[in-house]
Amino acid sequence: MPGEVSWVELRPSRERVEGWFVSNKDDHRLHAVIDGPSRAVPDRLMQRTGPMTETEKQRCIADRPITTTPVGAATTIPLN
């Protein structure tokens, strides 16, 4: 829509594993929580939109010269 900007966000999926380490020899227990990247759930790719800032609007109306395509097309090379 006019006056809006859009962008793409990637949110990596995370997985939390929780459990106990138990030593049968000394009767020690340690509770552990491990958080890391998930291999079971895919990452989330989301498209967002929002209003443009004044700086973004000024950049859109600014003169931005671009090169000709293909590069050097404006110059002619005589063929013999």
Secondary structure in CASP SS format (residue, H / E / C, confidence):
PFRMAT SS
TARGET T0000
AUTHOR 0000-0000-0000
METHOD secondary structure of the structure
MODEL  1
M C 1.00
P C 1.00
G C 1.00
E E 1.00
V E 1.00
S E 1.00
W E 1.00
V E 1.00
E E 1.00
L E 1.00
R E 1.00
P C 1.00
S C 1.00
R E 1.00
E E 1.00
R E 1.00
V E 1.00
E E 1.00
G E 1.00
W E 1.00
F E 1.00
V E 1.00
S E 1.00
N C 1.00
K C 1.00
D C 1.00
D C 1.00
H E 1.00
R E 1.00
L E 1.00
H E 1.00
A E 1.00
V E 1.00
I E 1.00
D E 1.00
G E 1.00
P E 1.00
S C 1.00
R C 1.00
A C 1.00
V C 1.00
P C 1.00
D C 1.00
R E 1.00
L E 1.00
M E 1.00
Q E 1.00
R E 1.00
T E 1.00
G E 1.00
P E 1.00
M C 1.00
T C 1.00
E H 1.00
T H 1.00
E H 1.00
K H 1.00
Q H 1.00
R H 1.00
C H 1.00
I H 1.00
A C 1.00
D C 1.00
R C 1.00
P C 1.00
I C 1.00
T C 1.00
T C 1.00
T C 1.00
P C 1.00
V C 1.00
G C 1.00
A C 1.00
A C 1.00
T C 1.00
T C 1.00
I C 1.00
P C 1.00
L C 1.00
N C 1.00
END
